[in-house]
Amino acid sequence: ILQLHHAGQAVYFVPKDLEDPAPFSPMDGVEAPNGLLTHGLTEADMERLIEAHVTAALKAKEIGFDGVQLHCAHGYLLSQFLDPNFNQRTDEYGGSAENRFRFIRRILTAIREAVGPEYPVLAKVNTNCAGEADAAYAQDILYFCQEFEACGADAIELSGYDWIGQGKSKNHNYYLERAKAGRALVKIPLILVGGVRSLEDIETVLEAGIDFISMSRPFINQPDFLKRLEAGEASPCISCTKCLTLYAKEGRRCILHEKPEETTA
């Protein structure tokens, strides 16, 4: 499955030779991590991004990917539209859950029409958001899941904005309770990601009615993790997330891997 996402204001590097280096966002004038102020998407921008997502999905299908996943989580552009902490627009793309989903609906509908009814199209979404807005978001995510299904998504992967901190708190199956709430409202498969580290974790998720498990960091730590699960082992992954930058710094994928030996010319 090829994951489709636009970084939006989450970008940390922008080439200096761009004519308009401002990162995209739902809103104008938000300071991005790279220090630049964001450019709020216009209708023309949205049209271009819809076309870009469709083109990417068609190319994925053409070169043999089994499906695509529309990434609407983890602070990237589409999750910024869904999250009321980011999206303060006053037009038809801001305010209510229906409005905040509007741009995603347009993209997903266009992708489905382009790739046809049989090609797998998945979605990934945060089940929570930061601060006081999360109480209302608990209901919003139920609406979003229903809309993903109505727009033709074949499955929904459920994550959260705070996935890094959850692991450091020694939690497991981070977003299971929110996922269980969505299970009663949609018929398509639900996938849980976050803090699944053992057979016991997997059994807990499956017994709750969630259809599939998604993992990443345990496989970075142990590429043969499935075989180790079969042997009754749990992942030693400590969810430190240093794997995001460790290879560039030290030439190893995981903090628990041995450091590569230094070579001399």
QUIUR-V836384 format. One record per backbone hydrogen bond with DSSP energy under -1.0 kcal/mol. CO is the residue of the C=O (numbers start at 0). NH is the residue of the N-H. If there is no record, write none. Layout:
co:CO nh:NH
co:CO nh:NH
//
This chain:
co:1 nh:68
co:3 nh:70
co:5 nh:76
co:6 nh:9
co:7 nh:10
co:8 nh:32
co:14 nh:17
co:22 nh:38
co:24 nh:40
co:29 nh:37
co:31 nh:34
co:35 nh:31
co:37 nh:28
co:38 nh:24
co:41 nh:45
co:42 nh:46
co:43 nh:47
co:44 nh:48
co:45 nh:49
co:46 nh:50
co:47 nh:51
co:48 nh:52
co:49 nh:53
co:50 nh:54
co:51 nh:55
co:52 nh:56
co:53 nh:57
co:54 nh:58
co:55 nh:59
co:56 nh:60
co:57 nh:61
co:58 nh:62
co:59 nh:64
co:66 nh:1
co:67 nh:121
co:68 nh:3
co:69 nh:123
co:72 nh:75
co:75 nh:79
co:76 nh:80
co:77 nh:81
co:78 nh:82
co:82 nh:85
co:82 nh:86
co:90 nh:93
co:95 nh:99
co:96 nh:100
co:98 nh:101
co:100 nh:104
co:101 nh:105
co:102 nh:106
co:103 nh:107
co:104 nh:108
co:105 nh:109
co:106 nh:110
co:107 nh:111
co:108 nh:112
co:109 nh:113
co:110 nh:114
co:111 nh:115
co:119 nh:67
co:120 nh:153
co:121 nh:69
co:122 nh:156
co:123 nh:71
co:124 nh:158
co:130 nh:133
co:131 nh:134
co:132 nh:136
co:133 nh:137
co:135 nh:138
co:135 nh:139
co:136 nh:140
co:138 nh:142
co:139 nh:143
co:140 nh:144
co:141 nh:145
co:142 nh:146
co:143 nh:147
co:144 nh:148
co:145 nh:149
co:146 nh:150
co:147 nh:152
co:148 nh:151
co:154 nh:122
co:155 nh:190
co:156 nh:124
co:157 nh:192
co:158 nh:126
co:161 nh:165
co:162 nh:166
co:163 nh:167
co:164 nh:168
co:165 nh:170
co:166 nh:169
co:172 nh:175
co:174 nh:178
co:175 nh:179
co:176 nh:180
co:177 nh:181
co:178 nh:182
co:181 nh:184
co:181 nh:185
co:188 nh:155
co:189 nh:211
co:190 nh:157
co:191 nh:213
co:193 nh:173
co:194 nh:172
co:196 nh:234
co:197 nh:201
co:198 nh:202
co:199 nh:203
co:200 nh:204
co:201 nh:205
co:202 nh:206
co:204 nh:209
co:205 nh:208
co:211 nh:191
co:215 nh:218
co:215 nh:219
co:216 nh:220
co:217 nh:221
co:221 nh:224
co:223 nh:227
co:224 nh:228
co:225 nh:229
co:226 nh:230
co:227 nh:232
co:228 nh:231
co:240 nh:243
co:241 nh:244
co:241 nh:245
co:244 nh:248
co:245 nh:249
co:246 nh:250
co:253 nh:256
//
